[in-house]
Amino acid sequence: MSRLVLHDRNRPYTIESSSGEKFAVCACGLSKNKPLCDGSHKRTLDEVSNSMYVYDENSRVKLASDGQGKGASPISTLLADFEK
């Protein structure tokens, strides 16, 4: 089953344990070492805000934007299709 998951952060969450050890928790959804960050968020740093992307191992496709991207559907239209 495919799922559409919205990640709106391109850097990890930093959590400090009671012993003082720090952990970086993935927030971009691309880490291969979840729940820990493996640095994959660096692929998202040049994303345009209010746009939607799909990633695979080697590439990224821009699916939608709020009027900024050529050839991309408006996000509201894309999300409405998922709600049907």
Secondary structure, DSSP 8 states (H G I E B T S, - for coil): ---------SS-EEEE-TTS-EEEE--SS--SSTTB--SGGGGGTT--TTEEEEE-SS-EEEEEESS-STT-EEHHHHHHHHH-
